[in-house]
């Protein structure tokens, strides 16, 4: 079982904010349609970062939140969502 | 409640296979360390695609599986994971 002193992996999901153009997604959808995949009506792209944290301390969590805001996502056009290790445990 | 004739959104997660170099992740980790975020020991990058399917038919699912294999992921270096709408319902 994971404890606060164990290495933990958190995932940060970054996507475009509502209303921001996603040209890569549009291009992929058009390509898919041309290839005959007519069931795909729209495609939105996003990225994620799996970050190995040295421990599960409050400080590690604080750093993860701050690096997501300042480095991983561009707050002007992107939003982010952090899945803490504890969330994954709940999901499984 | 979603039925088979409703539009559904599936998500395809694409990540590098084990052993494939992820230079973007390495660079981000180094930058984070230089910025003082010492808790982030490693960073792996990945991408995801939120695909709106016109319906939840077997054919739509077949197309999603095939486009993931042939278009969204590069099978030489990447693996993918599809989260069907039904999975999300289970997760919530």
N, CA and C atoms of all chains as a GROMACS GRO file, in nm:
protein
  552
    1UNK      N    1   0.084  -0.120   0.000
    1UNK     CA    2   0.000   0.000   0.000
    1UNK      C    3   0.087   0.125   0.000
    2UNK      N    4   0.044   0.227  -0.072
    2UNK     CA    5   0.122   0.351  -0.082
    2UNK      C    6   0.116   0.428   0.049
    3UNK      N    7   0.229   0.477   0.092
    3UNK     CA    8   0.230   0.565   0.210
    3UNK      C    9   0.284   0.700   0.168
    4UNK      N   10   0.282   0.794   0.259
    4UNK     CA   11   0.323   0.931   0.226
    4UNK      C   12   0.470   0.943   0.189
    5UNK      N   13   0.551   0.844   0.226
    5UNK     CA   14   0.693   0.854   0.196
    5UNK      C   15   0.730   0.781   0.068
    6UNK      N   16   0.636   0.710   0.008
    6UNK     CA   17   0.665   0.639  -0.117
    6UNK      C   18   0.656   0.733  -0.237
    7UNK      N   19   0.729   0.694  -0.342
    7UNK     CA   20   0.715   0.761  -0.470
    7UNK      C   21   0.571   0.744  -0.519
    8UNK      N   22   0.517   0.849  -0.577
    8UNK     CA   23   0.380   0.840  -0.627
    8UNK      C   24   0.374   0.900  -0.766
    9UNK      N   25   0.284   0.850  -0.848
    9UNK     CA   26   0.270   0.905  -0.983
    9UNK      C   27   0.134   0.975  -0.994
   10UNK      N   28   0.139   1.104  -1.024
   10UNK     CA   29   0.016   1.181  -1.045
   10UNK      C   30   0.007   1.214  -1.195
   11UNK      N   31  -0.112   1.230  -1.244
   11UNK     CA   32  -0.129   1.264  -1.385
   11UNK      C   33  -0.200   1.398  -1.398
   12UNK      N   34  -0.143   1.483  -1.484
   12UNK     CA   35  -0.204   1.614  -1.510
   12UNK      C   36  -0.257   1.613  -1.653
   13UNK      N   37  -0.387   1.632  -1.668
   13UNK     CA   38  -0.450   1.636  -1.800
   13UNK      C   39  -0.468   1.782  -1.840
   14UNK      N   40  -0.422   1.817  -1.961
   14UNK     CA   41  -0.432   1.955  -2.009
   14UNK      C   42  -0.515   1.957  -2.136
   15UNK      N   43  -0.614   2.041  -2.140
   15UNK     CA   44  -0.697   2.052  -2.261
   15UNK      C   45  -0.722   2.200  -2.290
   16UNK      N   46  -0.765   2.226  -2.414
   16UNK     CA   47  -0.798   2.364  -2.449
   16UNK      C   48  -0.924   2.406  -2.376
   17UNK      N   49  -0.929   2.533  -2.338
   17UNK     CA   50  -1.051   2.585  -2.278
   17UNK      C   51  -1.162   2.588  -2.382
   18UNK      N   52  -1.284   2.584  -2.334
   18UNK     CA   53  -1.400   2.593  -2.421
   18UNK      C   54  -1.389   2.719  -2.509
   19UNK      N   55  -1.409   2.703  -2.638
   19UNK     CA   56  -1.406   2.820  -2.727
   19UNK      C   57  -1.272   2.843  -2.793
   20UNK      N   58  -1.167   2.776  -2.745
   20UNK     CA   59  -1.036   2.792  -2.807
   20UNK      C   60  -1.026   2.697  -2.927
   21UNK      N   61  -0.976   2.748  -3.038
   21UNK     CA   62  -0.965   2.666  -3.159
   21UNK      C   63  -0.866   2.553  -3.138
   22UNK      N   64  -0.899   2.437  -3.195
   22UNK     CA   65  -0.813   2.319  -3.184
   22UNK      C   66  -0.788   2.268  -3.327
   23UNK      N   67  -0.700   2.337  -3.401
   23UNK     CA   68  -0.680   2.303  -3.542
   23UNK      C   69  -0.631   2.160  -3.564
   24UNK      N   70  -0.552   2.106  -3.472
   24UNK     CA   71  -0.505   1.969  -3.488
   24UNK      C   72  -0.624   1.873  -3.483
   25UNK      N   73  -0.714   1.897  -3.389
   25UNK     CA   74  -0.832   1.812  -3.377
   25UNK      C   75  -0.919   1.819  -3.502
   26UNK      N   76  -0.935   1.940  -3.554
   26UNK     CA   77  -1.016   1.958  -3.676
   26UNK      C   78  -0.953   1.884  -3.792
   27UNK      N   79  -0.822   1.895  -3.805
   27UNK     CA   80  -0.750   1.828  -3.915
   27UNK      C   81  -0.762   1.677  -3.903
   28UNK      N   82  -0.747   1.625  -3.782
   28UNK     CA   83  -0.758   1.480  -3.762
   28UNK      C   84  -0.899   1.434  -3.800
   29UNK      N   85  -1.002   1.509  -3.758
   29UNK     CA   86  -1.139   1.468  -3.790
   29UNK      C   87  -1.160   1.465  -3.941
   30UNK      N   88  -1.107   1.566  -4.011
   30UNK     CA   89  -1.122   1.571  -4.158
   30UNK      C   90  -1.050   1.453  -4.223
   31UNK      N   91  -0.931   1.422  -4.176
   31UNK     CA   92  -0.856   1.308  -4.230
   31UNK      C   93  -0.933   1.178  -4.208
   32UNK      N   94  -0.985   1.162  -4.086
   32UNK     CA   95  -1.060   1.040  -4.054
   32UNK      C   96  -1.180   1.027  -4.148
   33UNK      N   97  -1.251   1.137  -4.170
   33UNK     CA   98  -1.369   1.135  -4.257
   33UNK      C   99  -1.328   1.094  -4.399
   34UNK      N  100  -1.217   1.148  -4.445
   34UNK     CA  101  -1.171   1.115  -4.580
   34UNK      C  102  -1.129   0.969  -4.590
   35UNK      N  103  -1.086   0.911  -4.479
   35UNK     CA  104  -1.044   0.771  -4.478
   35UNK      C  105  -1.163   0.677  -4.460
   36UNK      N  106  -1.282   0.733  -4.444
   36UNK     CA  107  -1.401   0.649  -4.435
   36UNK      C  108  -1.453   0.629  -4.293
   37UNK      N  109  -1.386   0.691  -4.196
   37UNK     CA  110  -1.434   0.678  -4.057
   37UNK      C  111  -1.543   0.783  -4.034
   38UNK      N  112  -1.663   0.750  -4.079
   38UNK     CA  113  -1.771   0.849  -4.078
   38UNK      C  114  -1.840   0.864  -3.942
   39UNK      N  115  -1.804   0.780  -3.847
   39UNK     CA  116  -1.869   0.788  -3.715
   39UNK      C  117  -1.806   0.894  -3.625
   40UNK      N  118  -1.686   0.940  -3.660
   40UNK     CA  119  -1.617   1.039  -3.577
   40UNK      C  120  -1.662   1.179  -3.617
   41UNK      N  121  -1.748   1.238  -3.538
   41UNK     CA  122  -1.806   1.367  -3.573
   41UNK      C  123  -1.717   1.485  -3.534
   42UNK      N  124  -1.642   1.471  -3.428
   42UNK     CA  125  -1.546   1.577  -3.392
   42UNK      C  126  -1.434   1.516  -3.308
   43UNK      N  127  -1.321   1.581  -3.311
   43UNK     CA  128  -1.204   1.534  -3.238
   43UNK      C  129  -1.144   1.652  -3.161
   44UNK      N  130  -1.124   1.633  -3.033
   44UNK     CA  131  -1.054   1.735  -2.953
   44UNK      C  132  -0.925   1.674  -2.902
   45UNK      N  133  -0.818   1.748  -2.910
   45UNK     CA  134  -0.689   1.695  -2.865
   45UNK      C  135  -0.654   1.750  -2.727
   46UNK      N  136  -0.574   1.676  -2.657
   46UNK     CA  137  -0.525   1.720  -2.527
   46UNK      C  138  -0.396   1.648  -2.497
   47UNK      N  139  -0.332   1.686  -2.388
   47UNK     CA  140  -0.209   1.616  -2.353
   47UNK      C  141  -0.212   1.584  -2.204
   48UNK      N  142  -0.128   1.490  -2.167
   48UNK     CA  143  -0.119   1.460  -2.024
   48UNK      C  144   0.026   1.437  -1.985
   49UNK      N  145   0.052   1.456  -1.858
   49UNK     CA  146   0.186   1.440  -1.803
   49UNK      C  147   0.177   1.347  -1.683
   50UNK      N  148   0.251   1.238  -1.688
   50UNK     CA  149   0.258   1.148  -1.573
   50UNK      C  150   0.382   1.189  -1.494
   51UNK      N  151   0.359   1.238  -1.375
   51UNK     CA  152   0.469   1.295  -1.297
   51UNK      C  153   0.496   1.209  -1.175
   52UNK      N  154   0.619   1.162  -1.170
   52UNK     CA  155   0.659   1.081  -1.055
   52UNK      C  156   0.705   1.175  -0.944
   53UNK      N  157   0.634   1.172  -0.834
   53UNK     CA  158   0.668   1.257  -0.720
   53UNK      C  159   0.748   1.176  -0.620
   54UNK      N  160   0.848   1.241  -0.557
   54UNK     CA  161   0.935   1.167  -0.467
   54UNK      C  162   0.862   1.118  -0.343
   55UNK      N  163   0.751   1.180  -0.310
   55UNK     CA  164   0.671   1.135  -0.195
   55UNK      C  165   0.531   1.193  -0.206
   56UNK      N  166   0.447   1.156  -0.115
   56UNK     CA  167   0.309   1.203  -0.119
   56UNK      C  168   0.280   1.310  -0.015
   57UNK      N  169   0.383   1.390   0.015
   57UNK     CA  170   0.368   1.495   0.117
   57UNK      C  171   0.282   1.610   0.067
   58UNK      N  172   0.238   1.693   0.159
   58UNK     CA  173   0.162   1.813   0.124
   58UNK      C  174   0.246   1.902   0.034
   59UNK      N  175   0.377   1.908   0.061
   59UNK     CA  176   0.466   1.991  -0.019
   59UNK      C  177   0.472   1.940  -0.164
   60UNK      N  178   0.478   1.808  -0.182
   60UNK     CA  179   0.480   1.752  -0.317
   60UNK      C  180   0.352   1.789  -0.390
   61UNK      N  181   0.241   1.780  -0.322
   61UNK     CA  182   0.112   1.813  -0.382
   61UNK      C  183   0.106   1.962  -0.416
   62UNK      N  184   0.160   2.045  -0.328
   62UNK     CA  185   0.160   2.189  -0.351
   62UNK      C  186   0.243   2.220  -0.477
   63UNK      N  187   0.360   2.155  -0.487
   63UNK     CA  188   0.445   2.177  -0.604
   63UNK      C  189   0.375   2.132  -0.732
   64UNK      N  190   0.307   2.019  -0.725
   64UNK     CA  191   0.239   1.968  -0.843
   64UNK      C  192   0.132   2.066  -0.891
   65UNK      N  193   0.055   2.118  -0.796
   65UNK     CA  194  -0.050   2.215  -0.830
   65UNK      C  195   0.013   2.339  -0.895
   66UNK      N  196   0.123   2.386  -0.836
   66UNK     CA  197   0.185   2.509  -0.886
   66UNK      C  198   0.250   2.488  -1.022
   67UNK      N  199   0.319   2.374  -1.041
   67UNK     CA  200   0.384   2.351  -1.172
   67UNK      C  201   0.278   2.330  -1.280
   68UNK      N  202   0.163   2.276  -1.244
   68UNK     CA  203   0.056   2.259  -1.343
   68UNK      C  204   0.007   2.396  -1.391
   69UNK      N  205  -0.011   2.486  -1.294
   69UNK     CA  206  -0.060   2.620  -1.326
   69UNK      C  207   0.041   2.701  -1.405
   70UNK      N  208   0.169   2.686  -1.369
   70UNK     CA  209   0.271   2.776  -1.423
   70UNK      C  210   0.350   2.719  -1.540
   71UNK      N  211   0.362   2.586  -1.547
   71UNK     CA  212   0.450   2.528  -1.648
   71UNK      C  213   0.376   2.438  -1.747
   72UNK      N  214   0.296   2.347  -1.694
   72UNK     CA  215   0.237   2.244  -1.781
   72UNK      C  216   0.121   2.296  -1.865
   73UNK      N  217   0.042   2.386  -1.809
   73UNK     CA  218  -0.071   2.442  -1.885
   73UNK      C  219  -0.048   2.590  -1.911
   74UNK      N  220  -0.094   2.634  -2.024
   74UNK     CA  221  -0.092   2.778  -2.055
   74UNK      C  222  -0.228   2.833  -2.012
   75UNK      N  223  -0.230   2.907  -1.901
   75UNK     CA  224  -0.360   2.948  -1.844
   75UNK      C  225  -0.444   3.034  -1.936
   76UNK      N  226  -0.384   3.092  -2.039
   76UNK     CA  227  -0.461   3.177  -2.131
   76UNK      C  228  -0.557   3.092  -2.214
   77UNK      N  229  -0.509   2.976  -2.258
   77UNK     CA  230  -0.591   2.896  -2.349
   77UNK      C  231  -0.620   2.753  -2.300
   78UNK      N  232  -0.555   2.713  -2.191
   78UNK     CA  233  -0.570   2.574  -2.149
   78UNK      C  234  -0.619   2.563  -2.004
   79UNK      N  235  -0.689   2.456  -1.977
   79UNK     CA  236  -0.725   2.424  -1.839
   79UNK      C  237  -0.659   2.291  -1.804
   80UNK      N  238  -0.646   2.264  -1.677
   80UNK     CA  239  -0.583   2.138  -1.638
   80UNK      C  240  -0.661   2.071  -1.526
   81UNK      N  241  -0.634   1.946  -1.511
   81UNK     CA  242  -0.703   1.863  -1.413
   81UNK      C  243  -0.597   1.769  -1.357
   82UNK      N  244  -0.584   1.766  -1.226
   82UNK     CA  245  -0.484   1.678  -1.164
   82UNK      C  246  -0.552   1.552  -1.110
   83UNK      N  247  -0.499   1.438  -1.149
   83UNK     CA  248  -0.546   1.314  -1.086
   83UNK      C  249  -0.439   1.268  -0.989
   84UNK      N  250  -0.466   1.285  -0.862
   84UNK     CA  251  -0.372   1.246  -0.759
   84UNK      C  252  -0.367   1.094  -0.750
   85UNK      N  253  -0.262   1.041  -0.699
   85UNK     CA  254  -0.254   0.895  -0.683
   85UNK      C  255  -0.374   0.839  -0.609
   86UNK      N  256  -0.424   0.914  -0.510
   86UNK     CA  257  -0.537   0.864  -0.432
   86UNK      C  258  -0.661   0.849  -0.518
   87UNK      N  259  -0.676   0.937  -0.620
   87UNK     CA  260  -0.791   0.927  -0.709
   87UNK      C  261  -0.788   0.795  -0.785
   88UNK      N  262  -0.666   0.759  -0.835
   88UNK     CA  263  -0.657   0.637  -0.914
   88UNK      C  264  -0.695   0.517  -0.827
   89UNK      N  265  -0.653   0.522  -0.702
   89UNK     CA  266  -0.684   0.412  -0.611
   89UNK      C  267  -0.836   0.398  -0.599
   90UNK      N  268  -0.903   0.512  -0.594
   90UNK     CA  269  -1.048   0.510  -0.583
   90UNK      C  270  -1.109   0.450  -0.710
   91UNK      N  271  -1.048   0.487  -0.825
   91UNK     CA  272  -1.102   0.441  -0.953
   91UNK      C  273  -1.083   0.293  -0.979
   92UNK      N  274  -0.992   0.231  -0.904
   92UNK     CA  275  -0.959   0.090  -0.935
   92UNK      C  276  -1.028  -0.011  -0.845
   93UNK      N  277  -3.031   0.938  -1.993
   93UNK     CA  278  -2.937   0.826  -2.003
   93UNK      C  279  -2.896   0.803  -2.148
   94UNK      N  280  -2.772   0.768  -2.169
   94UNK     CA  281  -2.721   0.748  -2.306
   94UNK      C  282  -2.778   0.619  -2.365
   95UNK      N  283  -2.821   0.627  -2.490
   95UNK     CA  284  -2.864   0.505  -2.559
   95UNK      C  285  -2.772   0.485  -2.679
   96UNK      N  286  -2.792   0.375  -2.748
   96UNK     CA  287  -2.703   0.341  -2.860
   96UNK      C  288  -2.715   0.438  -2.977
   97UNK      N  289  -2.825   0.516  -2.981
   97UNK     CA  290  -2.844   0.608  -3.093
   97UNK      C  291  -2.796   0.749  -3.059
   98UNK      N  292  -2.756   0.772  -2.934
   98UNK     CA  293  -2.708   0.905  -2.896
   98UNK      C  294  -2.561   0.923  -2.933
   99UNK      N  295  -2.527   1.049  -2.954
   99UNK     CA  296  -2.387   1.086  -2.968
   99UNK      C  297  -2.312   1.048  -2.841
  100UNK      N  298  -2.190   0.994  -2.857
  100UNK     CA  299  -2.113   0.956  -2.740
  100UNK      C  300  -1.970   1.007  -2.754
  101UNK      N  301  -1.908   1.036  -2.644
  101UNK     CA  302  -1.769   1.082  -2.649
  101UNK      C  303  -1.678   0.975  -2.587
  102UNK      N  304  -1.586   0.925  -2.669
  102UNK     CA  305  -1.487   0.829  -2.620
  102UNK      C  306  -1.352   0.900  -2.614
  103UNK      N  307  -1.267   0.855  -2.528
  103UNK     CA  308  -1.134   0.916  -2.517
  103UNK      C  309  -1.027   0.812  -2.545
  104UNK      N  310  -0.932   0.848  -2.632
  104UNK     CA  311  -0.820   0.759  -2.664
  104UNK      C  312  -0.694   0.820  -2.604
  105UNK      N  313  -0.630   0.747  -2.514
  105UNK     CA  314  -0.505   0.793  -2.452
  105UNK      C  315  -0.388   0.728  -2.524
  106UNK      N  316  -0.291   0.807  -2.566
  106UNK     CA  317  -0.175   0.756  -2.638
  106UNK      C  318  -0.050   0.790  -2.559
  107UNK      N  319   0.032   0.690  -2.535
  107UNK     CA  320   0.158   0.714  -2.463
  107UNK      C  321   0.270   0.636  -2.530
  108UNK      N  322   0.393   0.676  -2.501
  108UNK     CA  323   0.507   0.604  -2.556
  108UNK      C  324   0.514   0.465  -2.494
  109UNK      N  325   0.556   0.369  -2.574
  109UNK     CA  326   0.579   0.235  -2.520
  109UNK      C  327   0.696   0.238  -2.423
  110UNK      N  328   0.696   0.142  -2.334
  110UNK     CA  329   0.805   0.127  -2.238
  110UNK      C  330   0.937   0.120  -2.314
  111UNK      N  331   1.036   0.198  -2.274
  111UNK     CA  332   1.167   0.191  -2.337
  111UNK      C  333   1.188   0.293  -2.448
  112UNK      N  334   1.080   0.356  -2.492
  112UNK     CA  335   1.095   0.459  -2.596
  112UNK      C  336   1.132   0.592  -2.529
  113UNK      N  337   1.229   0.660  -2.586
  113UNK     CA  338   1.273   0.787  -2.528
  113UNK      C  339   1.163   0.892  -2.536
  114UNK      N  340   1.153   0.973  -2.431
  114UNK     CA  341   1.054   1.080  -2.426
  114UNK      C  342   1.129   1.210  -2.395
  115UNK      N  343   1.194   1.266  -2.497
  115UNK     CA  344   1.279   1.384  -2.473
  115UNK      C  345   1.201   1.504  -2.419
  116UNK      N  346   1.075   1.518  -2.458
  116UNK     CA  347   0.997   1.631  -2.408
  116UNK      C  348   0.978   1.617  -2.256
  117UNK      N  349   0.948   1.494  -2.214
  117UNK     CA  350   0.930   1.470  -2.071
  117UNK      C  351   1.058   1.496  -1.993
  118UNK      N  352   1.170   1.452  -2.048
  118UNK     CA  353   1.300   1.474  -1.982
  118UNK      C  354   1.328   1.623  -1.969
  119UNK      N  355   1.302   1.697  -2.077
  119UNK     CA  356   1.326   1.841  -2.076
  119UNK      C  357   1.238   1.911  -1.974
  120UNK      N  358   1.112   1.872  -1.968
  120UNK     CA  359   1.021   1.935  -1.871
  120UNK      C  360   1.069   1.907  -1.729
  121UNK      N  361   1.111   1.783  -1.703
  121UNK     CA  362   1.157   1.750  -1.567
  121UNK      C  363   1.278   1.835  -1.530
  122UNK      N  364   1.371   1.851  -1.626
  122UNK     CA  365   1.491   1.933  -1.598
  122UNK      C  366   1.453   2.078  -1.571
  123UNK      N  367   1.361   2.130  -1.651
  123UNK     CA  368   1.317   2.269  -1.631
  123UNK      C  369   1.253   2.284  -1.494
  124UNK      N  370   1.168   2.188  -1.458
  124UNK     CA  371   1.101   2.195  -1.328
  124UNK      C  372   1.204   2.195  -1.216
  125UNK      N  373   1.305   2.107  -1.228
  125UNK     CA  374   1.407   2.099  -1.124
  125UNK      C  375   1.480   2.233  -1.112
  126UNK      N  376   1.512   2.293  -1.227
  126UNK     CA  377   1.582   2.422  -1.223
  126UNK      C  378   1.496   2.532  -1.163
  127UNK      N  379   1.364   2.517  -1.174
  127UNK     CA  380   1.273   2.618  -1.118
  127UNK      C  381   1.246   2.592  -0.970
  128UNK      N  382   1.304   2.486  -0.916
  128UNK     CA  383   1.289   2.461  -0.773
  128UNK      C  384   1.186   2.355  -0.737
  129UNK      N  385   1.122   2.297  -0.838
  129UNK     CA  386   1.024   2.192  -0.811
  129UNK      C  387   1.098   2.059  -0.796
  130UNK      N  388   1.154   2.039  -0.677
  130UNK     CA  389   1.242   1.924  -0.655
  130UNK      C  390   1.167   1.794  -0.629
  131UNK      N  391   1.036   1.800  -0.617
  131UNK     CA  392   0.959   1.678  -0.588
  131UNK      C  393   0.929   1.597  -0.714
  132UNK      N  394   0.943   1.660  -0.832
  132UNK     CA  395   0.912   1.591  -0.957
  132UNK      C  396   1.034   1.514  -1.005
  133UNK      N  397   1.032   1.383  -0.985
  133UNK     CA  398   1.149   1.302  -1.016
  133UNK      C  399   1.156   1.262  -1.163
  134UNK      N  400   1.041   1.244  -1.227
  134UNK     CA  401   1.041   1.217  -1.370
  134UNK      C  402   0.908   1.259  -1.429
  135UNK      N  403   0.910   1.288  -1.559
  135UNK     CA  404   0.789   1.332  -1.628
  135UNK      C  405   0.776   1.252  -1.757
  136UNK      N  406   0.658   1.193  -1.777
  136UNK     CA  407   0.631   1.126  -1.904
  136UNK      C  408   0.517   1.200  -1.971
  137UNK      N  409   0.530   1.222  -2.100
  137UNK     CA  410   0.424   1.294  -2.171
  137UNK      C  411   0.338   1.196  -2.250
  138UNK      N  412   0.217   1.236  -2.275
  138UNK     CA  413   0.126   1.157  -2.356
  138UNK      C  414   0.021   1.250  -2.414
  139UNK      N  415  -0.062   1.196  -2.501
  139UNK     CA  416  -0.169   1.281  -2.555
  139UNK      C  417  -0.300   1.205  -2.552
  140UNK      N  418  -0.406   1.280  -2.562
  140UNK     CA  419  -0.536   1.213  -2.569
  140UNK      C  420  -0.625   1.281  -2.670
  141UNK      N  421  -0.721   1.205  -2.718
  141UNK     CA  422  -0.815   1.253  -2.818
  141UNK      C  423  -0.955   1.224  -2.767
  142UNK      N  424  -1.035   1.328  -2.756
  142UNK     CA  425  -1.176   1.310  -2.720
  142UNK      C  426  -1.254   1.307  -2.850
  143UNK      N  427  -1.311   1.192  -2.879
  143UNK     CA  428  -1.375   1.173  -3.008
  143UNK      C  429  -1.526   1.159  -2.991
  144UNK      N  430  -1.596   1.250  -3.057
  144UNK     CA  431  -1.742   1.244  -3.052
  144UNK      C  432  -1.789   1.148  -3.160
  145UNK      N  433  -1.853   1.041  -3.118
  145UNK     CA  434  -1.905   0.942  -3.212
  145UNK      C  435  -2.053   0.969  -3.235
  146UNK      N  436  -2.096   0.948  -3.359
  146UNK     CA  437  -2.235   0.982  -3.392
  146UNK      C  438  -2.335   0.891  -3.320
  147UNK      N  439  -2.289   0.774  -3.278
  147UNK     CA  440  -2.377   0.684  -3.203
  147UNK      C  441  -2.292   0.581  -3.129
  148UNK      N  442  -2.357   0.497  -3.053
  148UNK     CA  443  -2.284   0.398  -2.974
  148UNK      C  444  -2.295   0.258  -3.033
  149UNK      N  445  -2.307   0.252  -3.165
  149UNK     CA  446  -2.323   0.122  -3.232
  149UNK      C  447  -2.194   0.042  -3.232
  150UNK      N  448  -2.205  -0.085  -3.261
  150UNK     CA  449  -2.088  -0.171  -3.272
  150UNK      C  450  -1.996  -0.119  -3.382
  151UNK      N  451  -2.056  -0.068  -3.490
  151UNK     CA  452  -1.976  -0.015  -3.601
  151UNK      C  453  -1.896   0.109  -3.556
  152UNK      N  454  -1.955   0.194  -3.476
  152UNK     CA  455  -1.883   0.312  -3.426
  152UNK      C  456  -1.765   0.267  -3.340
  153UNK      N  457  -1.787   0.168  -3.256
  153UNK     CA  458  -1.680   0.117  -3.170
  153UNK      C  459  -1.571   0.052  -3.254
  154UNK      N  460  -1.611  -0.020  -3.359
  154UNK     CA  461  -1.512  -0.083  -3.447
  154UNK      C  462  -1.426   0.023  -3.513
  155UNK      N  463  -1.491   0.130  -3.563
  155UNK     CA  464  -1.416   0.237  -3.628
  155UNK      C  465  -1.320   0.303  -3.530
  156UNK      N  466  -1.366   0.325  -3.407
  156UNK     CA  467  -1.281   0.390  -3.307
  156UNK      C  468  -1.156   0.306  -3.280
  157UNK      N  469  -1.176   0.176  -3.265
  157UNK     CA  470  -1.063   0.085  -3.241
  157UNK      C  471  -0.964   0.093  -3.358
  158UNK      N  472  -1.019   0.089  -3.480
  158UNK     CA  473  -0.933   0.086  -3.599
  158UNK      C  474  -0.860   0.219  -3.619
  159UNK      N  475  -0.930   0.331  -3.599
  159UNK     CA  476  -0.863   0.461  -3.618
  159UNK      C  477  -0.757   0.484  -3.511
  160UNK      N  478  -0.779   0.427  -3.392
  160UNK     CA  479  -0.678   0.440  -3.287
  160UNK      C  480  -0.551   0.367  -3.328
  161UNK      N  481  -0.569   0.246  -3.382
  161UNK     CA  482  -0.454   0.166  -3.425
  161UNK      C  483  -0.382   0.225  -3.544
  162UNK      N  484  -0.459   0.283  -3.638
  162UNK     CA  485  -0.400   0.323  -3.765
  162UNK      C  486  -0.366   0.471  -3.775
  163UNK      N  487  -0.439   0.555  -3.701
  163UNK     CA  488  -0.421   0.699  -3.721
  163UNK      C  489  -0.371   0.769  -3.594
  164UNK      N  490  -0.436   0.742  -3.482
  164UNK     CA  491  -0.406   0.821  -3.362
  164UNK      C  492  -0.276   0.782  -3.295
  165UNK      N  493  -0.244   0.653  -3.298
  165UNK     CA  494  -0.119   0.608  -3.237
  165UNK      C  495  -0.025   0.554  -3.344
  166UNK      N  496   0.102   0.574  -3.323
  166UNK     CA  497   0.204   0.515  -3.409
  166UNK      C  498   0.245   0.383  -3.344
  167UNK      N  499   0.202   0.271  -3.401
  167UNK     CA  500   0.222   0.141  -3.334
  167UNK      C  501   0.369   0.104  -3.311
  168UNK      N  502   0.459   0.170  -3.382
  168UNK     CA  503   0.601   0.139  -3.363
  168UNK      C  504   0.649   0.187  -3.226
  169UNK      N  505   0.605   0.303  -3.185
  169UNK     CA  506   0.657   0.360  -3.060
  169UNK      C  507   0.550   0.392  -2.956
  170UNK      N  508   0.422   0.382  -2.995
  170UNK     CA  509   0.318   0.424  -2.901
  170UNK      C  510   0.216   0.313  -2.875
  171UNK      N  511   0.159   0.317  -2.757
  171UNK     CA  512   0.047   0.229  -2.726
  171UNK      C  513  -0.074   0.318  -2.698
  172UNK      N  514  -0.192   0.262  -2.709
  172UNK     CA  515  -0.312   0.342  -2.682
  172UNK      C  516  -0.409   0.264  -2.595
  173UNK      N  517  -0.498   0.340  -2.538
  173UNK     CA  518  -0.597   0.286  -2.444
  173UNK      C  519  -0.727   0.362  -2.472
  174UNK      N  520  -0.833   0.290  -2.499
  174UNK     CA  521  -0.961   0.355  -2.529
  174UNK      C  522  -1.049   0.352  -2.405
  175UNK      N  523  -1.101   0.468  -2.370
  175UNK     CA  524  -1.201   0.472  -2.263
  175UNK      C  525  -1.336   0.496  -2.329
  176UNK      N  526  -1.414   0.390  -2.336
  176UNK     CA  527  -1.547   0.400  -2.395
  176UNK      C  528  -1.638   0.479  -2.304
  177UNK      N  529  -1.742   0.535  -2.360
  177UNK     CA  530  -1.836   0.611  -2.276
  177UNK      C  531  -1.885   0.529  -2.158
  178UNK      N  532  -1.905   0.400  -2.178
  178UNK     CA  533  -1.957   0.318  -2.068
  178UNK      C  534  -1.858   0.312  -1.952
  179UNK      N  535  -1.727   0.318  -1.985
  179UNK     CA  536  -1.626   0.318  -1.879
  179UNK      C  537  -1.642   0.441  -1.790
  180UNK      N  538  -1.662   0.557  -1.856
  180UNK     CA  539  -1.674   0.680  -1.779
  180UNK      C  540  -1.795   0.671  -1.688
  181UNK      N  541  -1.902   0.612  -1.739
  181UNK     CA  542  -2.023   0.600  -1.658
  181UNK      C  543  -1.993   0.517  -1.533
  182UNK      N  544  -1.912   0.413  -1.552
  182UNK     CA  545  -1.874   0.328  -1.439
  182UNK      C  546  -1.790   0.408  -1.340
  183UNK      N  547  -1.701   0.492  -1.395
  183UNK     CA  548  -1.610   0.568  -1.309
  183UNK      C  549  -1.679   0.675  -1.227
  184UNK      N  550  -1.802   0.716  -1.268
  184UNK     CA  551  -1.868   0.830  -1.200
  184UNK      C  552  -1.969   0.790  -1.094
   0.00000   0.00000   0.00000
